[in-house]
Amino acid sequence: MVVETLDSSFEGSKRKHANGGEGTHLDELSNGDTGKRARVSRGEMTFQDIYGAETLLNEEDEEDDSDWEPVQQTMPVEFVKWCCVNCTMANPGDMVHCYICGEHKESGILRHGYFASPFFKDTGLTEVEEKCGGSSSATSSTAVGFDERMLLHSEFEVKAHPHPERPDRLRAIAASLATAGVFPGKCLPIHAREITKQELQMVHTSEHVDAVNLTSQLLYSYFTTDTYANEYSARAARLAAGLCADLATEIYSGRVKNGFALVRPPGHHAGIKHAMGFCLHNNAAVAALVAQAAGARKVLIVDWDVHHGNGTQEIFEQNKSVLYISLHRHEGGNFYPGTGAADEVGTNGAEGYCVNVPWSCGGVGDKDYIYAFQHVVLPIASAFSPDFVIVSAGFDAARGDPLGCCDVTPAGYSRMTQMLGDICGGKMLVILEGGYNLRSISSSATAVIKVLLGENPENDDLPIATTPSRAGLQTVVDVMNIQMKFWPSLATAYSKLLSEWETRLIENKKNQVKRKPVRVPTWWRWGRKKFMYRFLSARI
């Protein structure tokens, strides 16, 4: 981890380091006793690696640290005047609506959440139907963990583009819940506490815990080029993990039925001894082990974040008492973080307890996810028979997300939550992970919490029997072929899917229209029709 500090009297982008102008490693700051960290190894990919950047963060060229930008801007920098509050993308000053997501430059999404109009300047809300009715928090069986101190975790330097993992993510979700009268209102609040070092050491090494805590002594620091910390980040990470731990205890003990952890920084990329991918401590792993300490023998973790939870997999890949199932974009290892292939199934006697559903392309949507739930997630979960369910709920596979580029809707997320609710009596903890389009994450999180409350899910338009995309079906078939070695109950369904796949291939061949051969006159090649000649020749 590279650690940098700023003098309070800095001018422009010029920075002074606490040690006299040199970048410092954590092991140097801690005299070799705590936080012994090396720079990012070649094996640890970052978002920068995925989007084609070639160098790590350095002093001379910090403006190139734009690894979270999924779309390269072609407009001159001098014309960029404002960044969209919803998706963070840069826009020319003469534009009123974001050219990527269409959000108004002065929309009220941070005041009213997704209920605010994306098309007009914030003028307040006249009426919100969802705010009426419902039970009070005094009689609620759903708990929500949230603390405003987690908003203090932010990138210290103001750069040309805001970091996607920003405090506004929680603000937008909280505003949506408040506007809908869900929280505060229908959900029970959980008092926040900072998790102890001893509890964190159930998951992480003491060196990692000390390295994160050390950042509180510095104005700003970076674990990787995309994983920042400021002086408040360590406390925010301890609060996030503490809320997840206490929610797990409350749910498993039966004091509440289920819960939602509205927390940041996220956690599923944080491994045993490293922070990466915006994550400092692994909140889901902490919650799982705390639930086991409270009496849960077997814990299921379902991770639907668009990125593979490499940290969670690392922590539990040798543990047969925790089943980890992840649905994520993979694209042959070319999508961040590059892990999570279907053949990564666990190690050292725990084979089959890591289940990866690696999508081969972007654009996957509700039907693909629900199909995977029906044929992979639920059958394996039922055979595992967990005592407690944790959802690593990243909403960056949602429609409109600038990093995920997939197509899951709030209805899709509510359907998946509903399907998991029938397992182990509904003892389920949903933990916020990623998601960087404010309108998408706030509407999706609200839909999930409404399902936890027992309200009618927003998925009536989704058919129970779904037909996935061709790529989605291929992924599910591949996963079942691997996992049925460890979960024999998949064998019958796998045979049926193979037949379905073969039938689809035959139908596709029959539906293909044979193109009649077209002969292009050779003399077109040199005349006025030379462009038509090239076009037709290429098509033939």
Disulfide bonds with the S-S distance in Angstrom:
none
